[in-house]
Each structure stands twice: as structure tokens, then as C-alpha cells.
Amino acid sequence: MITAVKLQDLKAGDKACVLSLCGSECEIARLAAMGLRGGARLQLLREGSPCILQVDETRLCLRATEELQILVQPEV
């Protein structure tokens, strides 16, 4: 069974796999270009807004918006 949670529900140090991104096409394309797309594995380095993620060798700083929703499956 897949447990989907919002990215902002993760705690610092948690690892997860991206299940889906919902937002504007432009925003989704920009994140995909930086490696944040469905199936990507990430680690949350810092909670909050903005949060800091590690995706492969890239660190991303994301600010929470109502228009963008990222669902992930936490790794156990």
C-alpha cells in the first residue's frame, strides 16, 4: 500500500520518493528541469518555508505555495 503525504509533512532527515506534483505547467517544468519530478528520490534537509531538499546532487530551496502541491511516499 502506498502512503502519500505532502512534502511539508516530512521531518528533517526524512527520505522519500516523489509520487506527483500538482501546479502550473511552468512551475512543474521548472522543477523537473532541476530534477524534482515523479519517481525522484529526495531527502528533506530543512523543514519549513522555504524548505531545503537534496535531489541527487542538487540542493533545492522551495517556498510553500497554495498553487504547488508535492506528494511523496516516505521511505521506511
N, C-alpha and C positions, 0 to 999 in steps of 0.2 A: 504494500500500500504506500502510495506517495503522499508525503506530508508536505503541503505547500504552506509557506509562511512568507510574510512580507520581509523584504530586506531589512527594514528598520526594526524588525523583531529579533534580529540576531544580536548576540553579545560580542564584544571584542574578543578576538581569537577564534571565533566560530568559523568553520569552513562550510561551504555549501555549493550546490550546483544550480545554475540559473535555469528555471523552468520556462518563464515567459517575461516579456517586457511589454507593457501597455503604455502608449503615449503617442505623441505626434510622430509622423513618419520621419521628419527631420531629426528629432531627438533620438529616435531608435537607431537611425542610420549613423548618427554621430557616435553613439555608444558602441555600436557594432564595429565601427572603424577603430575603436580603442580596445576591442577585444571582449566587450561585455555584450554577449549575445546568448541565445538559448543554448544550453549544453556547456557553457563556460563554467569552470571551477574557480571559485574565489575564496578569499579569506577576508573577514572584516577586521581591519586593524584598529579603527577608532569608531565608536558609536556616535550618534548624534547627527546634527545637521549643521555643517556638512559632515559626512562620514568619509572615512578613507578605506578603500578596498585595494587588495592585491589581486590582480588578474594576470596570471602568468608572470611575466617580468615587469608588468606595468602597475604603477600605483595610480588610482583614480580618486579624486575628491568629488563627491556628489552631494548636492544640496537637495533636500526633500522638497518635492513639489506635488501639488494635487494632480497635475496632469500626467505625471510619470509614476507607474507602479511596477515594481520588480518583484516577482515571486520566485522564491528559491526553495530548494529541498536541502535542509541541513544534513551534513554528514554526521554519522554517529561513530 
